[in-house]
Amino acid sequence: SAKRLGKEKATPALEPPNLSKRPSSSGANEPGLLVRWKCSKLSVEPVHDEKAFTWRPIEALHRLYWLDPEADVLIAILRPESGNALFARFLDEKDKRAKVDLTYWEQVQACLAIKDPAERGQEALQLHEAHRALAAGASNNRVDSAEALQLLEQKAERLLAKLQRTFLGRFLESAQACTMILEARVKPLDYAALPALDKGPWVSMFAQAINAIPFAIIAVDVCKPGATIAAANPAFEQLTGYEVEWAVGKNCRFLQGENTEQKAVRTMIEHIRKAEALQIELRNYKQDGTAFKNQLSLHPVHDDKGTYKYMIGVLADTNELGADKEHELRTLRRFIPKVMDYEAPAPSAADKLHLPPYTPFCAEHERVEKLLWLQHTQRSMRAMLHCAEGLKAFREHLQEAGDDAEKLDLLLAVIDMTCMARQEEEATASKVAAKYPLCGIEPDKATPALLHQTAGDIIDELADKHIASFICSAMSDGVVGQVKLDSHCSSHEIPKRLWAKYAVPTDGRNWLFSLVSVVDGLPISVSVSDMRVPGLPLIYINGKFRRLCGYAKEEVLGRNCRFLQGPATEVAAVAQLISALRS
């Protein structure tokens, strides 16, 4: 403990009641003397109102991190004299008994810091006897100095752990903690022992901060399409059964199920869109299908320029919350950061090459974009439902095919129902079933849930039967430019897929980037060479190429593809390839 505290000399300690002894003139380390901790003068004005204090974004993130019950946070606060005095003042206001426990721990540290073994042993015996005399029902068994020192240290460790568990969270919300932060800004070395996060992007630091929190927490990136999960902690995995690696990158709707309250879902979505805090209960489902009542709270995070960046969700199973857990959960919610530092987007390869911005769609590259549509027909069908021009062209295609146009009308009618209030939606269900008998639902038995299930089946059927033929027809020309599909890799990731030494030409950039965004995830091997570069090196290969040939990207890019040839490679076939390239 003395080594963890980092003190070389005995530090004076506050005496508990009735433990004062005769003063001695021989110094702080003289056996039998219980001296007082120095209360150093603060180098800042103390904060009197914690509500008027503003935590910097990085400080707020660390304050959340310091809630880790296993971290040595309290001992790092007590290490500098100013931190010790501030925590003692906090306990003096909140709990006199806890203040006595702190005094005991301080006295033990002063004893442990005595360098001379004989003096340390004598002081330990006297300190042990003094506290044993105060304890009701204490044993009269005598102990030697080594045993006394061990007993003192063990009890001091227990008391310190109890103080951290019981009071650290409350202290970090107090005016004394605000004063400590001001002090740390002026004298950072005094508080260098406080646990610190590894520097990096905000969401990466947030993931570190919540790693040991016992409640499930997720961070949703509201700037990405679909508002996907950007970070989650192990407690989320324990609560839901979904692995963190699997959940990251997905929208959290996978927690919804058959009996999830749709009104609560709509309320939640509305608050996420408006960047508003919310606390709500709804039924969610674990990976094994078990339902649980989720007490969910939402906390928006803006950067210091006012841009809405993340929504933090804190999840808890209502049935597992007792009074103590409820108190911890309320404390945790107050510690969720509200502001982050502005993070400038990293310069892309295009910025470094001074190239014009990448346009994901160009009319002359329509055929390349159509490849993306054909990869996942269900995804393409769902995306087209949001495009009026696309639906019009698709309807004409269905009419020419001679069937299923009415199924599209039924699908759109069900989609319109989702925008209605609950009572209106239920009343409309029977009318929709009566108007479209093909749904196979009797009007008096029609419910929104049944119609939604039918709509999902229609989407899959139309996608399987008609999307491919529609995309290959002239009717889809122009539609692919109006509907946004998520490609396998985003535009800022595409330069990373290319040969690092390749200078992307301006005149071919849009074509190349469009091609890469489409073929990167295709199950066929694709490579690209630039005919204008001497030696015809490969400038891009997709994932299937790497898996097929067994080469890493770094081993391939920048080389001519002749390394794939061997002793048995057909010479005539190679000559034919060379002739095709030249012509």
Secondary structure, 3 states (H helix, E strand, C coil): CHHHHCCCCCCCCCCCCCCCCCCCCCCCCCCCCCCCCCCCCCCCCCCCCHHHCCCCHHHHHHHHHCCCCCCCHHHHHHCCHHHHHHHHHHHHHHCHHHHHHHHHHHHHHHHHCCCCHHHHHHHHHHHHHHHHHHCCCCCCCCCCHHHHHHHHHHHHHHHHHHHHHHHHHHHHCCHHHHHHHHHHHHCHHHHCCCCCCCCCCHHHHHHHHCCCCCCEEEEEECCCCCCEEEEECHHHHHHHCCCHHHHCCCCHHHHCCCCCCHHHHHHHHHHHHHCCCEEEEEEEECCCCCEEEEEEEEEEEEECCCCEEEEEEEECEHHHCCHHHHHHHHHHHHHCCCEECCCCCCCCHHHHHCCCCCCCCCHHHHHHHHHHHHHCHHHHHHHHCCCHHHHHHHHHHHHHHCCCHHHHHHHHHHHHHCCCCHHHHHHHHHHHHHHCHHHCCCHHHCCHHHHHHHHHHHHHHHHHHHHHHHHCCHHHCCCCCCCCCCCCCCCCCHHHHCCCCCCCCHHHHHHHHHHHHHHCCCCCCCEEECCCCCCCCEEEECHHHHHHHCCCHHHHCCCCHHHHCCCCCCHHHHHHHHHHHHC
